[in-house]
Amino acid sequence: MRRWAASVLLPVSLSACGGWQSTLDPASPGASNIANLWWIMFWTTGVLSTLVIGGLFYAVYRARRHARDEEGDRVGGTERGFILVAGAAMPTLVLISFIVLSVRTGASISEPPGEPELTIEVIGHMFWWEVRYPDHDITTANEIHIPVGAPVDVRVTSADVIHSFWVPQLAPGKVDMIPGRTNRTWMMAEEPGRFRGQCTEFCGVQHALMSLLVVAMPEEDFLAWISDRLPGTELDDPLELRGREVFFEAGCQSCHTIQGVSEPEFLGAPGPDLTHLAARSTLGGLTIENTRENLTAWILDPHHFKPGVRMPPSPLSGEDVGALVAYLETLQ
């Protein structure tokens, strides 16, 4: 019965180790080194735990068998040697081995495998991510696009409270985002894909929904993505023009930037940059899919999806919110 339970529970317990936010499903050199260290520790401690539990059962069995034997209470040379080896020497050797492996792994992931080809600045906000490409004069939110096979220099800070940046499949560990200070890490994708990141420092009521998406793509696709981030064309549709008017009438420009259209009225504006809103796949830091219906519902009542978010509900009429959504959908 015990063997059957173990055979069932072990796969179930490890089933959560996969997926697009798992250190044990690495897609970069740094994450691979961390995963390898974890598996070494897992199997080593698993074997040792099995031996210890087995020894415990054997000791109980032997104690019962010799309960009436006077000699059973004495510790002989064989037992003494076993205690010294199994209880002292072996754990010491294992711990020293783990320390050496941990130090070597830490050294191997401290720097990228090559000279960074791209610099990205990530600023944590309650509860979203501002993403800047300083070499290309691009600012977006909650999504990071990188070329496959290229080391990326990531510089992180915070605009309000302490956050923590972590993309388990790509980044070599977590790094704190501290107001007034810039910390550095790196990441590199060995294959195209979409990878989930997460804030790992409790930062408020919506900490659990402060996620981001990293999209790794071939270099030619990345260059095309960069070129597509040029300022949008002039509007000529009456509905879209009305939507831009609603954007200002409703006071959206107080918190949101649209390059070439609006700048926030005060420093440290709490809202994401909307310049490329329509090109993003999600809203609210991966909370919901970016569709017309969801965007409309988000504008009217964002707290329905993300309670505690700093954006207030909107009293816009159906016509005005429809026009505003039509305008926002032009922001590619």
C-alpha positions in Angstrom: 0.0 0.0 0.0 2.8 2.4 0.9 4.7 1.7 -2.3 1.5 2.3 -4.4 0.9 5.6 -2.6 4.4 6.8 -3.2 4.3 5.9 -6.9 1.1 8.0 -7.2 2.0 10.9 -5.0 5.5 11.5 -6.4 4.4 12.3 -10.0 1.6 14.4 -8.6 3.9 16.4 -6.4 6.2 17.0 -9.3 3.5 17.9 -11.8 3.6 21.5 -10.7 7.3 21.7 -11.6 6.5 22.1 -15.3 4.8 24.9 -17.3 5.7 28.4 -18.4 6.7 29.7 -15.0 8.9 26.9 -13.7 12.6 26.9 -12.9 12.6 23.2 -13.6 11.6 23.8 -17.3 14.6 26.0 -18.2 15.1 27.8 -21.6 18.3 29.6 -20.8 21.9 28.7 -19.6 21.4 30.4 -16.2 18.1 28.7 -15.5 19.5 25.4 -16.7 22.3 25.6 -14.1 19.8 26.3 -11.3 17.6 23.5 -12.4 20.5 21.0 -12.5 21.5 22.0 -9.0 18.0 21.5 -7.8 17.7 18.0 -9.3 21.1 17.0 -7.8 19.8 18.2 -4.4 16.4 16.5 -4.9 17.7 13.1 -5.7 20.5 13.2 -3.2 18.3 14.1 -0.3 15.7 11.7 -1.6 18.1 8.8 -1.4 19.4 9.9 2.0 15.8 10.3 3.3 15.0 6.8 2.2 18.1 5.4 3.9 17.3 7.3 7.1 13.7 6.1 7.2 14.7 2.6 6.3 17.3 2.7 9.2 14.7 3.9 11.6 12.3 1.1 10.8 15.1 -1.4 11.1 16.1 0.0 14.5 12.5 -0.2 15.7 12.2 -3.8 14.4 15.5 -4.8 16.1 14.6 -3.1 19.4 11.3 -5.0 19.6 13.1 -8.3 18.7 15.6 -7.9 21.5 13.5 -6.1 24.0 14.0 -8.8 26.6 17.7 -9.3 25.8 20.0 -7.5 28.2 22.6 -7.2 25.4 20.1 -5.4 23.3 20.5 -2.2 25.2 24.3 -2.1 24.7 25.8 -0.3 21.7 28.5 -2.5 20.1 31.3 -1.5 17.8 29.3 -2.1 14.7 26.5 0.1 15.8 28.9 2.8 17.0 30.6 2.8 13.6 27.3 3.0 11.8 26.2 6.0 13.9 29.4 7.8 13.2 29.3 7.2 9.5 25.6 7.6 8.8 24.9 10.2 11.5 28.0 12.4 11.2 30.4 11.7 8.3 27.8 11.3 5.5 25.7 14.4 6.4 28.9 16.5 6.6 30.1 15.2 3.3 26.7 15.9 1.6 26.5 19.4 3.1 30.0 20.3 2.0 29.2 19.0 -1.5 26.0 21.1 -1.6 27.9 24.2 -0.6 30.6 23.7 -3.2 28.0 23.1 -5.9 25.9 26.1 -4.9 29.0 28.4 -4.9 30.0 27.1 -8.4 26.5 27.5 -9.7 26.2 31.1 -8.3 29.5 32.0 -10.0 28.4 30.5 -13.3 25.2 32.5 -13.4 26.6 35.8 -12.1 27.5 37.0 -15.7 25.9 36.2 -19.1 27.7 33.8 -21.4 28.6 36.6 -23.7 28.6 40.4 -24.2 25.0 41.7 -23.9 23.5 42.6 -27.2 20.5 44.5 -25.8 19.7 46.6 -22.8 16.3 46.7 -21.2 15.2 48.9 -18.3 12.3 47.5 -16.1 10.6 49.7 -13.6 8.2 48.2 -11.0 4.9 49.9 -10.2 1.9 49.0 -8.1 1.0 46.6 -9.8 2.5 46.6 -13.3 5.8 46.7 -15.2 7.2 49.6 -17.2 9.6 48.4 -19.9 12.0 50.6 -21.7 14.4 50.0 -24.6 16.8 53.0 -24.2 18.7 52.2 -27.4 15.5 52.3 -29.5 13.5 55.0 -27.6 10.7 52.6 -27.0 8.5 52.4 -23.8 5.9 49.7 -23.2 4.3 47.8 -20.3 4.0 44.3 -19.0 5.7 42.7 -22.0 9.3 42.2 -22.9 10.4 41.2 -26.4 13.9 39.8 -26.9 15.8 38.1 -29.7 16.6 34.4 -29.3 20.3 33.5 -28.5 21.3 37.0 -27.5 22.3 37.9 -23.9 20.1 40.7 -22.6 21.3 43.2 -19.9 18.3 43.9 -17.6 18.4 47.0 -15.3 15.7 47.1 -12.7 14.4 49.7 -10.2 11.1 50.7 -8.6 8.9 53.8 -8.7 7.1 53.2 -5.4 7.7 50.2 -3.1 10.1 47.2 -3.2 9.3 44.7 -6.0 11.3 41.8 -7.2 11.9 40.7 -10.9 12.0 37.1 -11.8 11.4 35.1 -15.0 12.1 31.5 -13.8 12.7 30.0 -17.2 15.1 32.7 -18.5 16.6 34.7 -15.6 19.4 33.4 -13.3 17.4 34.0 -10.1 15.5 36.9 -8.6 16.6 40.5 -8.3 15.1 43.1 -6.0 13.7 46.4 -7.5 14.4 49.1 -4.9 13.3 52.8 -5.2 16.2 55.1 -6.0 18.6 52.2 -6.8 19.3 50.3 -10.1 20.1 46.6 -9.9 21.3 44.5 -12.8 20.6 41.0 -14.0 20.5 39.2 -17.3 18.5 36.8 -19.3 18.9 34.8 -22.5 16.4 32.6 -24.4 17.8 29.5 -26.2 14.6 29.0 -28.1 11.5 31.0 -29.3 8.6 31.1 -26.9 6.5 32.9 -24.4 7.7 33.0 -20.8 5.9 34.2 -17.7 7.6 36.5 -15.1 6.4 37.4 -11.6 7.0 39.9 -8.9 8.4 37.9 -6.0 8.4 40.5 -3.3 5.1 41.2 -1.6 4.2 44.7 -2.7 0.5 45.1 -1.9 -3.0 43.7 -2.4 -2.4 42.8 -6.1 1.1 41.4 -5.7 -0.1 37.9 -6.9 -1.4 39.4 -10.2 1.7 41.5 -10.9 3.0 39.3 -13.8 4.7 40.0 -17.1 5.3 38.2 -20.4 8.6 37.7 -22.1 8.4 36.9 -25.8 11.6 35.4 -27.3 11.7 35.5 -31.1 14.1 35.0 -33.9 16.3 38.1 -34.5 14.6 39.1 -37.8 11.2 39.0 -36.1 12.6 41.0 -33.2 14.0 43.7 -35.6 10.6 43.8 -37.3 8.9 44.2 -33.9 11.2 47.1 -33.1 10.5 48.8 -36.5 6.7 48.4 -35.9 7.0 50.5 -32.8 7.3 53.7 -34.8 4.8 56.5 -34.0 1.3 55.8 -35.3 -0.2 57.4 -38.4 -2.7 60.3 -38.4 -6.3 59.5 -37.6 -9.0 60.1 -40.2 -11.9 58.0 -38.9 -14.5 60.1 -37.0 -15.0 57.5 -34.3 -11.3 57.3 -33.6 -11.0 61.1 -33.6 -13.8 61.2 -31.1 -12.1 58.5 -29.0 -9.0 60.7 -28.8 -11.1 63.6 -27.5 -12.7 61.3 -24.9 -9.2 60.3 -23.8 -8.5 63.9 -22.7 -12.1 64.7 -21.6 -12.0 61.7 -19.2 -8.6 62.8 -17.8 -6.8 59.6 -19.0 -3.8 61.7 -19.9 -3.2 62.5 -16.2 -1.9 59.0 -15.6 -1.1 57.6 -19.1 1.4 58.5 -21.7 0.9 58.2 -25.5 4.0 59.2 -27.3 3.4 62.2 -29.4 -0.1 62.7 -27.9 0.1 63.1 -24.2 2.4 63.2 -21.2 1.3 62.7 -17.6 0.7 65.9 -15.7 2.8 64.8 -12.7 6.0 62.8 -12.1 5.6 59.2 -11.3 2.3 58.7 -13.0 0.7 55.5 -11.8 -0.6 54.3 -15.2 1.2 52.3 -17.9 2.4 53.8 -21.2 -0.3 53.2 -23.8 1.7 54.0 -26.9 1.6 50.4 -28.1 -1.4 49.2 -26.1 -3.1 47.4 -29.1 0.1 45.3 -29.8 0.0 43.7 -26.3 -1.6 40.4 -25.8 -2.9 41.0 -22.3 -4.2 43.7 -20.0 -3.5 44.4 -16.3 -0.2 42.6 -16.1 -1.4 39.3 -17.7 -4.7 39.5 -15.9 -7.0 39.2 -18.9 -6.6 38.8 -22.7 -6.4 42.0 -24.7 -9.7 42.0 -26.7 -12.2 44.7 -27.5 -14.7 43.3 -25.0 -12.1 43.0 -22.2 -10.7 46.4 -22.9 -14.1 47.9 -22.7 -14.9 46.1 -19.4 -11.5 47.1 -18.0 -12.1 50.8 -18.7 -15.5 50.7 -17.1 -14.5 48.7 -13.9 -10.9 47.5 -13.7 -11.5 46.5 -10.0 -13.8 43.7 -11.3 -10.7 42.0 -12.7 -8.0 43.3 -10.4 -9.3 44.5 -7.0 -7.1 47.2 -5.5 -5.7 48.4 -8.8 -4.9 52.1 -8.8 -7.1 52.9 -11.9 -10.6 54.1 -10.8 -13.8 52.9 -12.5 -15.0 55.1 -15.4 -18.5 56.8 -15.7 -18.2 57.0 -19.5 -21.4 56.5 -21.6 -21.6 53.6 -24.0 -20.9 55.8 -27.0 -17.9 57.4 -25.4 -16.3 54.2 -24.2 -16.9 52.7 -27.6 -15.1 55.6 -29.2 -12.3 55.5 -26.7 -11.8 51.8 -27.3 -11.7 52.4 -31.1 -9.0 54.9 -30.6 -7.0 52.8 -28.3 -7.1 49.9 -30.8 -5.1 52.1 -33.2 -2.2 52.3 -30.8 0.1 49.7 -32.3 
